[in-house]
Amino acid sequence: MRYKTTGKKNIQPFEPPCRKTIYHTREDAEDMIRHIAETRTGRMITAYRCEACGFWHLTSKQK
Ligand SMILES: [Zn+2]
């Protein structure tokens, strides 16, 4: 007995143009910055809006 595989779906996964973690809003990004700041020290993390994908990423600035 065979099962026919009907209805093949070509699901194309959503591929953002960036491989960095995406935050949909600045608030989301800043929440993560606060979380990181509590667990790690010594790094200055800022959020910026990416022109490639239109979402927000975090970047760390090392002094
Ligand atoms: Zn991006």
N, CA, C, O and the ligand as a Tripos MOL2 file, in Angstrom:
@<TRIPOS>MOLECULE
protein
  253   251    64     0     0
PROTEIN
NO_CHARGES

@<TRIPOS>ATOM
      1 N           0.8520   -1.2050    0.0000 N.3       1 MET1
      2 CA          0.0000    0.0000    0.0000 C.3       1 MET1
      3 C           0.8740    1.2370    0.0000 C.2       1 MET1
      4 O           1.7960    1.4070    0.7980 O.2       1 MET1
      5 N           0.5370    2.0560   -0.9110 N.am      2 ARG2
      6 CA          1.3400    3.2710   -1.0480 C.3       2 ARG2
      7 C           0.5700    4.5160   -0.6910 C.2       2 ARG2
      8 O          -0.6250    4.6450   -0.9570 O.2       2 ARG2
      9 N           1.2330    5.3490   -0.1320 N.am      3 TYR3
     10 CA          0.6330    6.6560    0.1310 C.3       3 TYR3
     11 C           1.0910    7.6140   -0.9550 C.2       3 TYR3
     12 O           2.2840    7.8040   -1.1910 O.2       3 TYR3
     13 N           0.1520    8.1820   -1.5750 N.am      4 LYS4
     14 CA          0.5150    9.1570   -2.5970 C.3       4 LYS4
     15 C           0.8180   10.4970   -1.9370 C.2       4 LYS4
     16 O           0.0920   10.9970   -1.0770 O.2       4 LYS4
     17 N           1.8720   11.0080   -2.3710 N.am      5 THR5
     18 CA          2.1780   12.3370   -1.8480 C.3       5 THR5
     19 C           1.6050   13.3780   -2.7910 C.2       5 THR5
     20 O           2.2230   13.8220   -3.7590 O.2       5 THR5
     21 N           0.4220   13.7220   -2.4480 N.am      6 THR6
     22 CA         -0.2410   14.7170   -3.2870 C.3       6 THR6
     23 C          -0.0730   16.1020   -2.6670 C.2       6 THR6
     24 O           0.2720   16.2640   -1.4960 O.2       6 THR6
     25 N          -0.3250   17.0460   -3.4830 N.am      7 GLY7
     26 CA         -0.2650   18.4150   -3.0020 C.3       7 GLY7
     27 C           1.1210   18.8190   -2.5600 C.2       7 GLY7
     28 O           1.3140   19.3340   -1.4590 O.2       7 GLY7
     29 N           2.0650   18.5820   -3.4160 N.am      8 LYS8
     30 CA          3.4150   19.0190   -3.0880 C.3       8 LYS8
     31 C           3.4350   20.5220   -2.8770 C.2       8 LYS8
     32 O           2.9090   21.3100   -3.6640 O.2       8 LYS8
     33 N           4.0360   20.8520   -1.8330 N.am      9 LYS9
     34 CA          4.1030   22.2830   -1.5660 C.3       9 LYS9
     35 C           5.5410   22.7650   -1.6470 C.2       9 LYS9
     36 O           6.4490   22.2360   -1.0060 O.2       9 LYS9
     37 N           5.6950   23.7450   -2.4290 N.am     10 ASN10
     38 CA          7.0210   24.3590   -2.4790 C.3      10 ASN10
     39 C           7.0780   25.5010   -1.4650 C.2      10 ASN10
     40 O           6.8600   26.6760   -1.7600 O.2      10 ASN10
     41 N           7.3760   25.0750   -0.2960 N.am     11 ILE11
     42 CA          7.4470   26.0880    0.7550 C.3      11 ILE11
     43 C           8.8170   26.7520    0.7190 C.2      11 ILE11
     44 O           9.8570   26.1180    0.8930 O.2      11 ILE11
     45 N           8.7670   27.9980    0.4960 N.am     12 GLN12
     46 CA         10.0330   28.7140    0.4980 C.3      12 GLN12
     47 C          10.1980   29.3900    1.8460 C.2      12 GLN12
     48 O           9.4320   30.2780    2.2200 O.2      12 GLN12
     49 N          11.1900   28.9590    2.5440 N.am     13 PRO13
     50 CA         11.4040   29.5600    3.8530 C.3      13 PRO13
     51 C          11.7510   31.0320    3.7330 C.2      13 PRO13
     52 O          12.4190   31.4760    2.7990 O.2      13 PRO13
     53 N          11.2840   31.7360    4.6800 N.am     14 PHE14
     54 CA         11.5610   33.1680    4.6920 C.3      14 PHE14
     55 C          13.0340   33.3840    4.9670 C.2      14 PHE14
     56 O          13.5430   33.0520    6.0370 O.2      14 PHE14
     57 N          13.6940   33.9370    3.9970 N.am     15 GLU15
     58 CA         15.1170   34.1750    4.1830 C.3      15 GLU15
     59 C          15.3960   35.6630    4.2340 C.2      15 GLU15
     60 O          15.3460   36.3560    3.2180 O.2      15 GLU15
     61 N          15.6810   36.1300    5.3900 N.am     16 PRO16
     62 CA         16.0260   37.5370    5.4900 C.3      16 PRO16
     63 C          17.3650   37.7930    4.8210 C.2      16 PRO16
     64 O          18.2170   36.9070    4.7640 O.2      16 PRO16
     65 N          17.5440   38.9690    4.3300 N.am     17 PRO17
     66 CA         18.7990   39.2880    3.6610 C.3      17 PRO17
     67 C          19.9840   39.3190    4.6220 C.2      17 PRO17
     68 O          21.1410   39.3420    4.2010 O.2      17 PRO17
     69 N          19.6850   39.3170    5.8880 N.am     18 CYS18
     70 CA         20.7570   39.4040    6.8710 C.3      18 CYS18
     71 C          20.7990   38.1360    7.7050 C.2      18 CYS18
     72 O          19.7750   37.4950    7.9430 O.2      18 CYS18
     73 N          21.9670   37.7940    8.1330 N.am     19 ARG19
     74 CA         22.1020   36.6210    8.9860 C.3      19 ARG19
     75 C          22.1380   37.0000   10.4580 C.2      19 ARG19
     76 O          22.2440   36.1440   11.3360 O.2      19 ARG19
     77 N          22.0510   38.2550   10.6970 N.am     20 LYS20
     78 CA         22.0490   38.6960   12.0790 C.3      20 LYS20
     79 C          20.6610   38.4920   12.6740 C.2      20 LYS20
     80 O          19.6730   38.3200   11.9600 O.2      20 LYS20
     81 N          20.6200   38.5150   13.9780 N.am     21 THR21
     82 CA         19.3250   38.3830   14.6440 C.3      21 THR21
     83 C          18.4650   39.5960   14.3370 C.2      21 THR21
     84 O          18.9140   40.7400   14.4070 O.2      21 THR21
     85 N          17.2350   39.3140   14.0010 N.am     22 ILE22
     86 CA         16.3300   40.3830   13.6040 C.3      22 ILE22
     87 C          15.3930   40.7160   14.7580 C.2      22 ILE22
     88 O          14.8330   39.8290   15.4020 O.2      22 ILE22
     89 N          15.2410   41.9770   14.9970 N.am     23 TYR23
     90 CA         14.2340   42.4500   15.9410 C.3      23 TYR23
     91 C          13.2500   43.3090   15.1550 C.2      23 TYR23
     92 O          13.6280   44.1690   14.3590 O.2      23 TYR23
     93 N          12.0080   43.0470   15.4070 N.am     24 HIS24
     94 CA         11.0050   43.7120   14.5760 C.3      24 HIS24
     95 C          10.7970   45.1660   14.9580 C.2      24 HIS24
     96 O          10.4430   46.0000   14.1240 O.2      24 HIS24
     97 N          11.0180   45.4490   16.2060 N.am     25 THR25
     98 CA         10.8500   46.8270   16.6300 C.3      25 THR25
     99 C          12.0560   47.2620   17.4480 C.2      25 THR25
    100 O          12.8360   46.4410   17.9320 O.2      25 THR25
    101 N          12.1850   48.5480   17.5860 N.am     26 ARG26
    102 CA         13.2750   49.0640   18.4020 C.3      26 ARG26
    103 C          13.0960   48.6540   19.8630 C.2      26 ARG26
    104 O          14.0670   48.4440   20.5910 O.2      26 ARG26
    105 N          11.8250   48.5450   20.2740 N.am     27 GLU27
    106 CA         11.5640   48.1220   21.6470 C.3      27 GLU27
    107 C          12.0920   46.7080   21.8930 C.2      27 GLU27
    108 O          12.6880   46.4290   22.9340 O.2      27 GLU27
    109 N          11.8680   45.8370   20.9390 N.am     28 ASP28
    110 CA         12.3710   44.4680   21.0670 C.3      28 ASP28
    111 C          13.8860   44.4710   21.1960 C.2      28 ASP28
    112 O          14.4560   43.7680   22.0310 O.2      28 ASP28
    113 N          14.5200   45.2640   20.3650 N.am     29 ALA29
    114 CA         15.9770   45.3240   20.3780 C.3      29 ALA29
    115 C          16.4790   45.8830   21.7020 C.2      29 ALA29
    116 O          17.4650   45.4000   22.2580 O.2      29 ALA29
    117 N          15.7980   46.8920   22.1920 N.am     30 GLU30
    118 CA         16.2570   47.5020   23.4340 C.3      30 GLU30
    119 C          16.0040   46.6020   24.6350 C.2      30 GLU30
    120 O          16.7510   46.6320   25.6130 O.2      30 GLU30
    121 N          14.9450   45.8020   24.5540 N.am     31 ASP31
    122 CA         14.7210   44.8130   25.6080 C.3      31 ASP31
    123 C          15.8920   43.8410   25.6680 C.2      31 ASP31
    124 O          16.3630   43.4760   26.7450 O.2      31 ASP31
    125 N          16.3480   43.4320   24.4980 N.am     32 MET32
    126 CA         17.4560   42.4930   24.4480 C.3      32 MET32
    127 C          18.7440   43.1480   24.9310 C.2      32 MET32
    128 O          19.5590   42.5120   25.6000 O.2      32 MET32
    129 N          18.9220   44.4010   24.5960 N.am     33 ILE33
    130 CA         20.1090   45.1210   25.0680 C.3      33 ILE33
    131 C          20.1200   45.1420   26.5950 C.2      33 ILE33
    132 O          21.1580   44.9250   27.2200 O.2      33 ILE33
    133 N          18.9660   45.4040   27.1820 N.am     34 ARG34
    134 CA         18.8800   45.4380   28.6420 C.3      34 ARG34
    135 C          19.2120   44.0740   29.2240 C.2      34 ARG34
    136 O          19.9080   43.9670   30.2340 O.2      34 ARG34
    137 N          18.7110   43.0490   28.5830 N.am     35 HIS35
    138 CA         18.9640   41.6850   29.0550 C.3      35 HIS35
    139 C          20.4530   41.3610   28.9670 C.2      35 HIS35
    140 O          21.0310   40.7860   29.8890 O.2      35 HIS35
    141 N          21.0560   41.7320   27.8590 N.am     36 ILE36
    142 CA         22.4860   41.4570   27.6830 C.3      36 ILE36
    143 C          23.2990   42.2580   28.6860 C.2      36 ILE36
    144 O          24.2810   41.7640   29.2390 O.2      36 ILE36
    145 N          22.8870   43.4900   28.9160 N.am     37 ALA37
    146 CA         23.6270   44.3490   29.8370 C.3      37 ALA37
    147 C          23.6010   43.7820   31.2480 C.2      37 ALA37
    148 O          24.5220   44.0180   32.0300 O.2      37 ALA37
    149 N          22.5480   43.0340   31.5800 N.am     38 GLU38
    150 CA         22.4730   42.4580   32.9170 C.3      38 GLU38
    151 C          23.3950   41.2620   33.0680 C.2      38 GLU38
    152 O          23.8930   40.9860   34.1590 O.2      38 GLU38
    153 N          23.6150   40.5690   31.9950 N.am     39 THR39
    154 CA         24.3890   39.3410   32.0780 C.3      39 THR39
    155 C          25.8380   39.5400   31.6730 C.2      39 THR39
    156 O          26.7230   38.8140   32.1270 O.2      39 THR39
    157 N          26.0740   40.5050   30.8330 N.am     40 ARG40
    158 CA         27.4530   40.7290   30.3980 C.3      40 ARG40
    159 C          27.8260   42.1770   30.6080 C.2      40 ARG40
    160 O          26.9970   43.0820   30.5120 O.2      40 ARG40
    161 N          29.0430   42.3610   30.8860 N.am     41 THR41
    162 CA         29.4980   43.7290   31.0640 C.3      41 THR41
    163 C          30.7070   43.9760   30.1640 C.2      41 THR41
    164 O          31.3490   43.0480   29.6730 O.2      41 THR41
    165 N          30.9790   45.2120   29.9770 N.am     42 GLY42
    166 CA         32.1730   45.5570   29.2210 C.3      42 GLY42
    167 C          31.9100   45.8140   27.7570 C.2      42 GLY42
    168 O          32.8070   46.1840   26.9990 O.2      42 GLY42
    169 N          30.6700   45.6150   27.3750 N.am     43 ARG43
    170 CA         30.3760   45.8640   25.9670 C.3      43 ARG43
    171 C          29.2630   46.8780   25.8380 C.2      43 ARG43
    172 O          28.2710   46.8560   26.5660 O.2      43 ARG43
    173 N          29.4590   47.7370   24.9190 N.am     44 MET44
    174 CA         28.4430   48.7360   24.6260 C.3      44 MET44
    175 C          27.6330   48.2170   23.4400 C.2      44 MET44
    176 O          28.1450   48.0810   22.3280 O.2      44 MET44
    177 N          26.3810   47.9350   23.6990 N.am     45 ILE45
    178 CA         25.5540   47.3880   22.6280 C.3      45 ILE45
    179 C          24.5110   48.4180   22.2220 C.2      45 ILE45
    180 O          23.8310   49.0100   23.0600 O.2      45 ILE45
    181 N          24.4090   48.6050   20.9590 N.am     46 THR46
    182 CA         23.4230   49.5520   20.4570 C.3      46 THR46
    183 C          22.5690   48.8850   19.3830 C.2      46 THR46
    184 O          22.9850   47.9250   18.7330 O.2      46 THR46
    185 N          21.3940   49.4110   19.2220 N.am     47 ALA47
    186 CA         20.4980   48.9050   18.1890 C.3      47 ALA47
    187 C          20.5310   49.8550   16.9990 C.2      47 ALA47
    188 O          20.6340   51.0720   17.1500 O.2      47 ALA47
    189 N          20.4430   49.2780   15.8470 N.am     48 TYR48
    190 CA         20.3770   50.1240   14.6560 C.3      48 TYR48
    191 C          19.4050   49.5230   13.6660 C.2      48 TYR48
    192 O          19.1970   48.3100   13.6360 O.2      48 TYR48
    193 N          18.8230   50.3660   12.8690 N.am     49 ARG49
    194 CA         17.8770   49.8970   11.8730 C.3      49 ARG49
    195 C          18.6290   49.5640   10.5910 C.2      49 ARG49
    196 O          19.3970   50.3700   10.0660 O.2      49 ARG49
    197 N          18.3860   48.3750   10.1150 N.am     50 CYS50
    198 CA         19.1160   47.8820    8.9580 C.3      50 CYS50
    199 C          18.4210   48.3360    7.6760 C.2      50 CYS50
    200 O          17.2020   48.2310    7.5400 O.2      50 CYS50
    201 N          19.1980   48.8250    6.7710 N.am     51 GLU51
    202 CA         18.6050   49.2810    5.5120 C.3      51 GLU51
    203 C          18.3570   48.1260    4.5580 C.2      51 GLU51
    204 O          17.5660   48.2440    3.6210 O.2      51 GLU51
    205 N          19.0330   47.0110    4.7980 N.am     52 ALA52
    206 CA         18.8760   45.8680    3.9030 C.3      52 ALA52
    207 C          17.5540   45.1510    4.1390 C.2      52 ALA52
    208 O          16.8530   44.7970    3.1910 O.2      52 ALA52
    209 N          17.2190   44.9400    5.4030 N.am     53 CYS53
    210 CA         16.0080   44.1710    5.6990 C.3      53 CYS53
    211 C          14.9200   45.0280    6.3380 C.2      53 CYS53
    212 O          13.7620   44.6140    6.3950 O.2      53 CYS53
    213 N          15.2720   46.1950    6.8110 N.am     54 GLY54
    214 CA         14.2690   47.0690    7.3920 C.3      54 GLY54
    215 C          13.9630   46.7760    8.8580 C.2      54 GLY54
    216 O          13.1440   47.4530    9.4800 O.2      54 GLY54
    217 N          14.6330   45.7560    9.4010 N.am     55 PHE55
    218 CA         14.4310   45.4310   10.8080 C.3      55 PHE55
    219 C          15.6080   45.9540   11.6220 C.2      55 PHE55
    220 O          16.4800   46.6750   11.1380 O.2      55 PHE55
    221 N          15.5790   45.5530   12.8660 N.am     56 TRP56
    222 CA         16.6000   46.0590   13.7680 C.3      56 TRP56
    223 C          17.6120   44.9810   14.1190 C.2      56 TRP56
    224 O          17.2670   43.8100   14.2780 O.2      56 TRP56
    225 N          18.8460   45.3910   14.2350 N.am     57 HIS57
    226 CA         19.9010   44.4820   14.6830 C.3      57 HIS57
    227 C          20.6310   45.1190   15.8470 C.2      57 HIS57
    228 O          20.5090   46.3120   16.1230 O.2      57 HIS57
    229 N          21.3910   44.2770   16.5140 N.am     58 LEU58
    230 CA         22.2390   44.7900   17.5740 C.3      58 LEU58
    231 C          23.6820   44.7730   17.1020 C.2      58 LEU58
    232 O          24.1080   43.8970   16.3500 O.2      58 LEU58
    233 N          24.3940   45.7410   17.5560 N.am     59 THR59
    234 CA         25.8220   45.7630   17.2650 C.3      59 THR59
    235 C          26.5480   46.1520   18.5350 C.2      59 THR59
    236 O          26.0750   46.9690   19.3250 O.2      59 THR59
    237 N          27.7020   45.5470   18.7080 N.am     60 SER60
    238 CA         28.4650   45.8700   19.9140 C.3      60 SER60
    239 C          29.6670   46.7150   19.5380 C.2      60 SER60
    240 O          30.4020   46.4280   18.5930 O.2      60 SER60
    241 N          29.8270   47.7350   20.2970 N.am     61 LYS61
    242 CA         30.9790   48.6000   20.0720 C.3      61 LYS61
    243 C          31.9980   48.3340   21.1660 C.2      61 LYS61
    244 O          31.6970   48.4160   22.3570 O.2      61 LYS61
    245 N          33.1660   48.0250   20.7510 N.am     62 GLN62
    246 CA         34.2210   47.7950   21.7150 C.3      62 GLN62
    247 C          35.1260   49.0040   21.7750 C.2      62 GLN62
    248 O          35.5940   49.5290   20.7650 O.2      62 GLN62
    249 N          35.3440   49.4110   22.9850 N.am     63 LYS63
    250 CA         36.1950   50.5860   23.1140 C.3      63 LYS63
    251 C          37.6430   50.1770   23.3460 C.2      63 LYS63
    252 O          38.5130   51.0370   23.4790 O.2      63 LYS63
    253 ZN         19.2890   43.5260    8.2520 Zn       64 ZN64
@<TRIPOS>BOND
     1     1     2 1
     2     2     3 1
     3     3     4 2
     4     3     5 am
     5     5     6 1
     6     6     7 1
     7     7     8 2
     8     7     9 am
     9     9    10 1
    10    10    11 1
    11    11    12 2
    12    11    13 am
    13    13    14 1
    14    14    15 1
    15    15    16 2
    16    15    17 am
    17    17    18 1
    18    18    19 1
    19    19    20 2
    20    19    21 am
    21    21    22 1
    22    22    23 1
    23    23    24 2
    24    23    25 am
    25    25    26 1
    26    26    27 1
    27    27    28 2
    28    27    29 am
    29    29    30 1
    30    30    31 1
    31    31    32 2
    32    31    33 am
    33    33    34 1
    34    34    35 1
    35    35    36 2
    36    35    37 am
    37    37    38 1
    38    38    39 1
    39    39    40 2
    40    39    41 am
    41    41    42 1
    42    42    43 1
    43    43    44 2
    44    43    45 am
    45    45    46 1
    46    46    47 1
    47    47    48 2
    48    47    49 am
    49    49    50 1
    50    50    51 1
    51    51    52 2
    52    51    53 am
    53    53    54 1
    54    54    55 1
    55    55    56 2
    56    55    57 am
    57    57    58 1
    58    58    59 1
    59    59    60 2
    60    59    61 am
    61    61    62 1
    62    62    63 1
    63    63    64 2
    64    63    65 am
    65    65    66 1
    66    66    67 1
    67    67    68 2
    68    67    69 am
    69    69    70 1
    70    70    71 1
    71    71    72 2
    72    71    73 am
    73    73    74 1
    74    74    75 1
    75    75    76 2
    76    75    77 am
    77    77    78 1
    78    78    79 1
    79    79    80 2
    80    79    81 am
    81    81    82 1
    82    82    83 1
    83    83    84 2
    84    83    85 am
    85    85    86 1
    86    86    87 1
    87    87    88 2
    88    87    89 am
    89    89    90 1
    90    90    91 1
    91    91    92 2
    92    91    93 am
    93    93    94 1
    94    94    95 1
    95    95    96 2
    96    95    97 am
    97    97    98 1
    98    98    99 1
    99    99   100 2
   100    99   101 am
   101   101   102 1
   102   102   103 1
   103   103   104 2
   104   103   105 am
   105   105   106 1
   106   106   107 1
   107   107   108 2
   108   107   109 am
   109   109   110 1
   110   110   111 1
   111   111   112 2
   112   111   113 am
   113   113   114 1
   114   114   115 1
   115   115   116 2
   116   115   117 am
   117   117   118 1
   118   118   119 1
   119   119   120 2
   120   119   121 am
   121   121   122 1
   122   122   123 1
   123   123   124 2
   124   123   125 am
   125   125   126 1
   126   126   127 1
   127   127   128 2
   128   127   129 am
   129   129   130 1
   130   130   131 1
   131   131   132 2
   132   131   133 am
   133   133   134 1
   134   134   135 1
   135   135   136 2
   136   135   137 am
   137   137   138 1
   138   138   139 1
   139   139   140 2
   140   139   141 am
   141   141   142 1
   142   142   143 1
   143   143   144 2
   144   143   145 am
   145   145   146 1
   146   146   147 1
   147   147   148 2
   148   147   149 am
   149   149   150 1
   150   150   151 1
   151   151   152 2
   152   151   153 am
   153   153   154 1
   154   154   155 1
   155   155   156 2
   156   155   157 am
   157   157   158 1
   158   158   159 1
   159   159   160 2
   160   159   161 am
   161   161   162 1
   162   162   163 1
   163   163   164 2
   164   163   165 am
   165   165   166 1
   166   166   167 1
   167   167   168 2
   168   167   169 am
   169   169   170 1
   170   170   171 1
   171   171   172 2
   172   171   173 am
   173   173   174 1
   174   174   175 1
   175   175   176 2
   176   175   177 am
   177   177   178 1
   178   178   179 1
   179   179   180 2
   180   179   181 am
   181   181   182 1
   182   182   183 1
   183   183   184 2
   184   183   185 am
   185   185   186 1
   186   186   187 1
   187   187   188 2
   188   187   189 am
   189   189   190 1
   190   190   191 1
   191   191   192 2
   192   191   193 am
   193   193   194 1
   194   194   195 1
   195   195   196 2
   196   195   197 am
   197   197   198 1
   198   198   199 1
   199   199   200 2
   200   199   201 am
   201   201   202 1
   202   202   203 1
   203   203   204 2
   204   203   205 am
   205   205   206 1
   206   206   207 1
   207   207   208 2
   208   207   209 am
   209   209   210 1
   210   210   211 1
   211   211   212 2
   212   211   213 am
   213   213   214 1
   214   214   215 1
   215   215   216 2
   216   215   217 am
   217   217   218 1
   218   218   219 1
   219   219   220 2
   220   219   221 am
   221   221   222 1
   222   222   223 1
   223   223   224 2
   224   223   225 am
   225   225   226 1
   226   226   227 1
   227   227   228 2
   228   227   229 am
   229   229   230 1
   230   230   231 1
   231   231   232 2
   232   231   233 am
   233   233   234 1
   234   234   235 1
   235   235   236 2
   236   235   237 am
   237   237   238 1
   238   238   239 1
   239   239   240 2
   240   239   241 am
   241   241   242 1
   242   242   243 1
   243   243   244 2
   244   243   245 am
   245   245   246 1
   246   246   247 1
   247   247   248 2
   248   247   249 am
   249   249   250 1
   250   250   251 1
   251   251   252 2
@<TRIPOS>SUBSTRUCTURE
     1 MET1         2 RESIDUE 1 A MET
     2 ARG2         6 RESIDUE 1 A ARG
     3 TYR3        10 RESIDUE 1 A TYR
     4 LYS4        14 RESIDUE 1 A LYS
     5 THR5        18 RESIDUE 1 A THR
     6 THR6        22 RESIDUE 1 A THR
     7 GLY7        26 RESIDUE 1 A GLY
     8 LYS8        30 RESIDUE 1 A LYS
     9 LYS9        34 RESIDUE 1 A LYS
    10 ASN10       38 RESIDUE 1 A ASN
    11 ILE11       42 RESIDUE 1 A ILE
    12 GLN12       46 RESIDUE 1 A GLN
    13 PRO13       50 RESIDUE 1 A PRO
    14 PHE14       54 RESIDUE 1 A PHE
    15 GLU15       58 RESIDUE 1 A GLU
    16 PRO16       62 RESIDUE 1 A PRO
    17 PRO17       66 RESIDUE 1 A PRO
    18 CYS18       70 RESIDUE 1 A CYS
    19 ARG19       74 RESIDUE 1 A ARG
    20 LYS20       78 RESIDUE 1 A LYS
    21 THR21       82 RESIDUE 1 A THR
    22 ILE22       86 RESIDUE 1 A ILE
    23 TYR23       90 RESIDUE 1 A TYR
    24 HIS24       94 RESIDUE 1 A HIS
    25 THR25       98 RESIDUE 1 A THR
    26 ARG26      102 RESIDUE 1 A ARG
    27 GLU27      106 RESIDUE 1 A GLU
    28 ASP28      110 RESIDUE 1 A ASP
    29 ALA29      114 RESIDUE 1 A ALA
    30 GLU30      118 RESIDUE 1 A GLU
    31 ASP31      122 RESIDUE 1 A ASP
    32 MET32      126 RESIDUE 1 A MET
    33 ILE33      130 RESIDUE 1 A ILE
    34 ARG34      134 RESIDUE 1 A ARG
    35 HIS35      138 RESIDUE 1 A HIS
    36 ILE36      142 RESIDUE 1 A ILE
    37 ALA37      146 RESIDUE 1 A ALA
    38 GLU38      150 RESIDUE 1 A GLU
    39 THR39      154 RESIDUE 1 A THR
    40 ARG40      158 RESIDUE 1 A ARG
    41 THR41      162 RESIDUE 1 A THR
    42 GLY42      166 RESIDUE 1 A GLY
    43 ARG43      170 RESIDUE 1 A ARG
    44 MET44      174 RESIDUE 1 A MET
    45 ILE45      178 RESIDUE 1 A ILE
    46 THR46      182 RESIDUE 1 A THR
    47 ALA47      186 RESIDUE 1 A ALA
    48 TYR48      190 RESIDUE 1 A TYR
    49 ARG49      194 RESIDUE 1 A ARG
    50 CYS50      198 RESIDUE 1 A CYS
    51 GLU51      202 RESIDUE 1 A GLU
    52 ALA52      206 RESIDUE 1 A ALA
    53 CYS53      210 RESIDUE 1 A CYS
    54 GLY54      214 RESIDUE 1 A GLY
    55 PHE55      218 RESIDUE 1 A PHE
    56 TRP56      222 RESIDUE 1 A TRP
    57 HIS57      226 RESIDUE 1 A HIS
    58 LEU58      230 RESIDUE 1 A LEU
    59 THR59      234 RESIDUE 1 A THR
    60 SER60      238 RESIDUE 1 A SER
    61 LYS61      242 RESIDUE 1 A LYS
    62 GLN62      246 RESIDUE 1 A GLN
    63 LYS63      250 RESIDUE 1 A LYS
    64 ZN64       253 GROUP 0 **** ****
